[in-house]
Amino acid sequence: MSEEITPWLLQFESGRKWFNTFKSEQTKRLYTERLEHYCKTVGKNPDELIELKIEGLKNINSVKEWQAENLLDSYLYSPSEQFAKNKCGTGNAKKRKKGEILNSPSTSFSLT
């Protein structure tokens, strides 16, 4: 396990809860590294990401409703040098609607 990444994650309540759900040390290391990269790239910590989603759930039918998902889409589907321009999901990320089927390279699911 990376000596630097684990303490970073464990300083956040949501990080501690999430980290403790994994049994495999290899999974913990890989997922923690990826989460840290995402957080640093978007400028939010794990607790702030959770709060962003909660804020969206409280603001249905507003710009804030899908802000967490739009932020993730901007991160995943924008070249890294363009991500800064698309920060907070205001760039090229596809806007979602309730019940829409989402297709990404690794998953497909429905928001209901």
ChimeraX attribute file (.defattr): number of C-alpha atoms within 10 A of each C-alpha:
attribute: neighborCount
match mode: 1-to-1
recipient: residues
	/A:1	13
	/A:2	11
	/A:3	8
	/A:4	9
	/A:5	15
	/A:6	18
	/A:7	12
	/A:8	13
	/A:9	20
	/A:10	16
	/A:11	13
	/A:12	15
	/A:13	12
	/A:14	16
	/A:15	19
	/A:16	15
	/A:17	11
	/A:18	16
	/A:19	18
	/A:20	10
	/A:21	9
	/A:22	13
	/A:23	9
	/A:24	8
	/A:25	10
	/A:26	11
	/A:27	13
	/A:28	19
	/A:29	18
	/A:30	12
	/A:31	15
	/A:32	21
	/A:33	18
	/A:34	11
	/A:35	17
	/A:36	18
	/A:37	13
	/A:38	17
	/A:39	15
	/A:40	10
	/A:41	14
	/A:42	20
	/A:43	13
	/A:44	15
	/A:45	20
	/A:46	21
	/A:47	13
	/A:48	14
	/A:49	18
	/A:50	14
	/A:51	13
	/A:52	19
	/A:53	17
	/A:54	14
	/A:55	16
	/A:56	19
	/A:57	16
	/A:58	11
	/A:59	13
	/A:60	12
	/A:61	12
	/A:62	11
	/A:63	11
	/A:64	18
	/A:65	20
	/A:66	22
	/A:67	22
	/A:68	20
	/A:69	19
	/A:70	23
	/A:71	21
	/A:72	17
	/A:73	20
	/A:74	25
	/A:75	22
	/A:76	14
	/A:77	14
	/A:78	17
	/A:79	10
	/A:80	13
	/A:81	8
	/A:82	14
	/A:83	20
	/A:84	16
	/A:85	14
	/A:86	20
	/A:87	18
	/A:88	21
	/A:89	23
	/A:90	15
	/A:91	17
	/A:92	16
	/A:93	19
	/A:94	13
	/A:95	13
	/A:96	15
	/A:97	12
	/A:98	11
	/A:99	10
	/A:100	11
	/A:101	12
	/A:102	11
	/A:103	10
	/A:104	10
	/A:105	5
	/A:106	5
	/A:107	7
	/A:108	9
	/A:109	11
	/A:110	10
	/A:111	10
	/A:112	8
